[in-house]
Amino acid sequence: MFYIYSFALMFAGLACINIIFSYQSKHIDPHFWSTLKFQLMMLPIFLAANLCIGYGVKFGLKAIPQLGYVLIIAKCMEVLISVWMGYWFMKEIPTWKTWAGLGVIAVGIVIVKQK
């Protein structure tokens, strides 16, 4: 059950943070004061997202007692969320190079996971 809690919390937190930054890059004026105003308004959401990520890592450590593996899974989730945000906000279609890079990451995880 800790796997599900960990995955859901980390996904929610990472998705929130990536959505905020993607929205900012697309819709918020890049001048300092408008960016500062947007970031200040997003502080409660950042707090909730950071709590989700923190508890996701905590539950991940209960499921898999090695921090390295939990953080590798979190980074892989973040890469996939970033590809999703690129498609959603910027209409960027992943090329074969993107999928090849994700494949290299997957092979690396398999190699690291072996004894």
N, C-alpha and C positions, 0 to 999 in steps of 0.2 A: 504494500500500500504506500510505503514511503517513496517508491519510484514514481507513482502517479502524482503524489503531492509535490515532489521535487520538480518533476517535469512541468506540471501545470503552473507552479509559482514562478519558476525561472522563465518559462515562456511568456507568461503575462508581464512580468517585469521588464524583460528584454524587449518585448514587442512595444510596450508603452514608451520606453525610452527611444527606440528607433522611430516610432511614429511621430513623437514630438520633434525630433531632429529633422526627419524627412519633411514634415509639415513646415517647419521653420525655414528650411532651405528652399522650399517651393513658394510659400505664401507670405513670409514675413520680410519686410524691407530690411536690407542688410546694414542699415545705419545703426549706430551704437544704441541710441535711446529706444528705438522701436524693438530692437533685439533684447535689450535689458528689460523692458516692460513685459515682453512675451515670456522671457525666462523667469521673471518674478511671479508671473501668473501661473507658471507651470510648476513652481516649487512644491505645492501639495501633491501633485501627480508624481513628481520625481521622488518625493519621500515615500509614497506608496509603492512605487516601482522598486526602489532600493530595498524596502522591507520585503517585498516579494522575492527579489533575487537573494537576499540574505537568508531568508527562511528556506528558499529552494535549495541553496547550498547546504544549509543545516540538515534538511531532510535527506538530501542526497548523500551526505556523509553517514547518515544512519542506514541508508540502503547499501551504499558502497563505501566502505571505511577508508578510502584513499582519496585525498583531496585532489590530487592530480587528475584522476579520471573524471571527477565531478566537474572540475573546471574545464577540461577538454570538451566534455559534452556541452557545457554552457557556451563555450566559444563556437562549437559547431552549430548550435542552435542560433547563435547570434549571426553567423555567416548566412545561414538559410533565411533568417528574418530579414537581413540586409538585402539579399537577392529579391525577396518578396516586396520589400519597401521600394526598391529600385523599379520594379515592375509597376507597383501600385501608384506611386507618386510621379515618377519620371517616365513611365511607359517604356522602360528599357527592357528589351527582350534579352534574356541570357543567351550568350553565344556558346559554341562548343568549348571555348576556352574556359568559360565559367564552370561548365559541367566537368571538364577535365580537372580543374582545380579542386572542385568538390570531391571528385573521385580520388585525387591524391590525398586529400585530407582523410577520407574514409579508409584508404589503404594504410595510412599512417596510424590511424586509431587501431586498426586490426593488428598491425605490427607491435604497437606499444602494449596492447592487451595480452599478447601471447607471452608465455613464460619462457 
